[in-house]
Amino acid sequence: MKKSSLISICCLLLLVFSGCKKDRQEMREEKFDINNPYGYVIAVTYNNFNYPGISSGVLLFSNDNKNSKAMLYDRNGERVLNYTVNGSELKFLENGELLFEFRIENNKIEVPGNNLVAKKAELVKIPAENRLAGKTFTGIYYNPNGTVHQPKFFYAFAQSGNKVDVGFEPGTTIRSETYVLAANMAALVKKTNFVEFVMVMPNGDIVCNYTDINGGTYYSKYGEFK
């Protein structure tokens, strides 16, 4: 066998071995540790109680495990929650009151049947890049009772800079906003009189919420976008 061919085979084997080693390493890294949850988020769909629609949020764990805190981003803005771990049970509390409760085993997350707030939850490894950047999402906004509020609406996210253009027809911008990026998969625009929340769910679905704030009263609309 020629020396050059032997070298080529050795290089190929080295690449295959390196790839396998990398795959094994990634598989180890993807194992969720409930006692060390940083690097993951929980995407939550809320119960809307007496009206239809989707309200969602993202729970982002602190990188300080001893702190036992997480940020919640949703239609109401952003706030800090405390959480506790008991075996496979994970509970989030706000001002000492239970807000969310989950059970996580083997990277699978379940919402207990007696959970009053969360309807569905997904455990997500934080994407390496901003899943909103450079994309435009269009859809319909609905009132809480299910009637159409705005038949056409769009969010056009800039490729960089955490900027988003908003309006009714793509290409015709009504306003431009700076958003807070949460876990590379959700955007929060928070003003004195309204809050907007846009999230890309793990399956690619787009969840949008718009909340009017009037004298401390919150009136939320929900969107079906793609």
DOROMAR-707463 format. One line per 10 residues: number of its first residue (from 1); their letters; for each residue x, y, z of C-alpha. Coordinates in Angstrom, 2 decimals, padded with zeros to 5 digits. Example, Ala and Ser with C-alpha at 12.3 -4.5 7.8 and 13.67 -1.06 7.14 Angstrom:
2
1	AS	012.30,-004.50,007.80 ~ 013.67,-001.06,007.14
//
This chain:
226
1	MKKSSLISIC	000.00,000.00,000.00 ~ 001.26,003.43,-000.89 ~ 002.35,005.69,001.93 ~ -000.09,008.43,000.84 ~ -003.03,005.97,000.92 ~ -002.05,004.78,004.39 ~ -001.91,008.36,005.63 ~ -005.36,009.05,004.15 ~ -006.86,006.01,005.88 ~ -005.31,007.02,009.21
11	CLLLLVFSGC	-006.69,010.54,008.85 ~ -010.14,009.15,008.03 ~ -010.11,006.87,011.07 ~ -009.01,009.78,013.24 ~ -011.92,011.90,011.99 ~ -014.42,009.07,012.61 ~ -013.05,008.52,016.13 ~ -013.19,012.25,016.88 ~ -016.76,012.43,015.61 ~ -017.84,009.49,017.76
21	KKDRQEMREE	-016.15,010.99,020.78 ~ -017.92,014.31,020.14 ~ -021.29,012.55,019.76 ~ -020.78,010.69,023.04 ~ -019.78,013.93,024.75 ~ -022.89,015.73,023.43 ~ -025.09,012.86,024.58 ~ -023.60,013.19,028.08 ~ -024.11,016.95,028.02 ~ -027.75,016.60,027.01
31	KFDINNPYGY	-028.59,014.61,030.15 ~ -030.68,016.89,032.33 ~ -029.65,017.09,035.98 ~ -032.50,018.42,038.12 ~ -029.97,019.48,040.77 ~ -027.90,021.34,038.19 ~ -030.50,022.70,035.73 ~ -028.56,025.62,034.27 ~ -028.42,025.46,030.47 ~ -032.02,024.31,030.19
41	VIAVTYNNFN	-035.35,026.12,030.22 ~ -038.92,025.05,030.72 ~ -041.34,026.29,028.06 ~ -044.75,026.51,029.70 ~ -048.27,026.79,028.31 ~ -050.69,028.24,030.81 ~ -054.30,027.47,031.55 ~ -056.49,030.37,030.49 ~ -059.28,029.26,032.79 ~ -062.54,030.70,031.41
51	YPGISSGVLL	-061.39,031.86,027.96 ~ -059.65,030.21,025.00 ~ -056.21,030.83,023.57 ~ -052.58,030.30,024.39 ~ -050.56,032.03,027.05 ~ -047.00,030.88,027.45 ~ -043.77,031.67,029.22 ~ -040.20,030.50,029.57 ~ -038.50,029.64,032.86 ~ -034.77,030.35,032.76
61	FSNDNKNSKA	-032.65,028.86,035.56 ~ -030.00,030.89,037.36 ~ -026.40,029.79,036.79 ~ -025.93,029.80,040.56 ~ -027.43,026.50,041.76 ~ -027.17,027.51,045.42 ~ -029.30,030.53,044.60 ~ -032.27,028.35,043.52 ~ -033.80,031.11,041.44 ~ -035.22,031.31,037.94
71	MLYDRNGERV	-036.44,034.09,035.67 ~ -039.94,033.87,034.27 ~ -040.59,035.70,031.01 ~ -044.19,035.86,029.82 ~ -047.10,038.12,028.80 ~ -046.76,040.05,032.09 ~ -043.07,040.86,031.69 ~ -040.23,039.33,033.69 ~ -039.90,038.38,037.32 ~ -037.79,036.25,039.64
81	LNYTVNGSEL	-039.12,032.99,041.08 ~ -037.68,030.70,043.73 ~ -037.63,026.98,043.11 ~ -037.21,023.85,045.20 ~ -036.13,020.34,044.26 ~ -037.38,017.19,045.96 ~ -036.31,014.04,044.14 ~ -037.86,014.34,040.68 ~ -040.22,017.12,041.73 ~ -039.53,020.72,040.82
91	KFLENGELLF	-041.63,023.53,042.29 ~ -041.57,027.23,041.48 ~ -042.82,029.75,044.01 ~ -043.70,033.41,043.77 ~ -043.84,035.35,047.05 ~ -044.01,032.03,048.88 ~ -047.00,030.79,046.84 ~ -046.77,027.75,044.56 ~ -046.96,028.84,040.92 ~ -045.69,025.84,038.93
101	EFRIENNKIE	-045.07,022.20,039.77 ~ -043.35,019.67,037.50 ~ -042.01,016.14,037.61 ~ -038.83,015.47,035.60 ~ -037.36,012.01,035.03 ~ -035.07,010.78,032.22 ~ -035.30,014.14,030.43 ~ -039.10,013.86,030.39 ~ -041.21,016.53,032.04 ~ -044.75,016.04,033.31
111	VPGNNLVAKK	-047.31,018.43,034.73 ~ -049.13,016.91,037.75 ~ -052.89,016.75,037.38 ~ -053.48,019.09,040.32 ~ -051.37,021.86,038.79 ~ -053.59,024.94,038.68 ~ -051.50,027.11,036.37 ~ -049.39,025.09,033.94 ~ -051.25,023.19,031.24 ~ -048.28,021.80,029.33
121	AELVKIPAEN	-044.52,022.06,029.69 ~ -041.46,021.14,027.64 ~ -037.89,020.78,028.85 ~ -035.60,022.50,026.36 ~ -031.83,022.74,026.07 ~ -031.06,026.41,025.38 ~ -030.35,026.86,021.64 ~ -026.84,027.92,020.73 ~ -028.14,030.82,018.61 ~ -031.05,033.27,018.62
131	RLAGKTFTGI	-033.95,031.41,016.96 ~ -035.75,034.69,016.27 ~ -032.95,036.59,014.51 ~ -033.55,037.37,010.85 ~ -037.05,035.89,010.81 ~ -040.49,037.34,010.20 ~ -043.59,035.86,011.81 ~ -047.13,036.67,010.65 ~ -050.49,035.80,012.07 ~ -053.76,036.77,013.70
141	YYNPNGTVHQ	-054.33,038.32,017.11 ~ -057.42,037.32,019.10 ~ -059.31,038.84,022.00 ~ -059.57,036.79,025.22 ~ -063.07,035.62,024.19 ~ -061.75,034.18,020.92 ~ -063.01,036.88,018.56 ~ -060.54,038.35,016.06 ~ -058.78,041.46,017.30 ~ -056.37,042.00,014.42
151	PKFFYAFAQS	-056.61,039.78,011.29 ~ -053.09,040.66,010.14 ~ -050.03,041.29,012.26 ~ -046.28,040.69,011.97 ~ -043.02,040.68,013.91 ~ -039.86,041.09,011.80 ~ -036.73,040.40,013.83 ~ -033.43,041.93,012.74 ~ -030.48,039.65,012.14 ~ -028.59,041.36,014.98
161	GNKVDVGFEP	-029.05,043.97,017.66 ~ -032.20,042.62,019.35 ~ -034.42,044.85,017.22 ~ -037.89,043.98,015.95 ~ -040.22,045.78,013.54 ~ -043.94,045.48,014.24 ~ -046.98,046.18,012.08 ~ -049.92,044.85,010.15 ~ -048.46,044.19,006.69 ~ -044.85,042.91,006.37
171	GTTIRSETYV	-042.70,045.66,004.95 ~ -044.87,048.42,006.41 ~ -043.50,049.04,009.88 ~ -045.76,050.74,012.42 ~ -043.12,050.80,015.16 ~ -039.67,049.43,015.95 ~ -038.76,048.04,019.34 ~ -035.77,046.74,021.27 ~ -036.48,043.40,022.90 ~ -035.04,041.38,025.76
181	LAANMAALVK	-033.84,038.01,024.50 ~ -034.66,035.06,026.77 ~ -032.88,031.73,026.33 ~ -032.29,032.37,022.61 ~ -035.91,031.41,021.91 ~ -038.16,034.18,023.27 ~ -038.44,037.97,022.97 ~ -039.95,040.36,025.47 ~ -040.91,043.96,024.70 ~ -041.93,045.80,027.84
191	KTNFVEFVMV	-043.34,049.33,027.82 ~ -045.26,051.35,030.39 ~ -048.59,050.62,028.72 ~ -048.09,047.23,027.06 ~ -046.06,044.02,027.03 ~ -045.37,041.81,024.01 ~ -044.06,038.27,024.26 ~ -043.01,036.09,021.30 ~ -041.61,032.58,021.69 ~ -040.51,029.85,019.31
201	MPNGDIVCNY	-041.64,026.55,020.79 ~ -039.44,023.43,020.38 ~ -041.68,022.13,017.57 ~ -041.38,025.42,015.69 ~ -044.79,026.81,016.67 ~ -044.86,030.56,017.33 ~ -046.59,031.75,020.49 ~ -047.46,035.46,020.75 ~ -049.10,037.43,023.53 ~ -049.89,041.14,023.80
211	TDINGGTYYS	-050.98,042.64,027.10 ~ -052.50,046.09,027.47 ~ -051.74,047.71,030.81 ~ -054.30,050.28,031.86 ~ -054.16,051.59,035.41 ~ -052.87,048.28,036.74 ~ -055.45,046.26,034.80 ~ -054.00,043.63,032.44 ~ -055.92,042.74,029.27 ~ -054.14,040.05,027.25
221	KYGEFK	-054.58,039.07,023.63 ~ -053.08,035.96,022.05 ~ -051.81,035.26,018.55 ~ -051.55,032.34,016.19 ~ -048.45,032.98,014.11 ~ -046.13,031.12,011.77
//
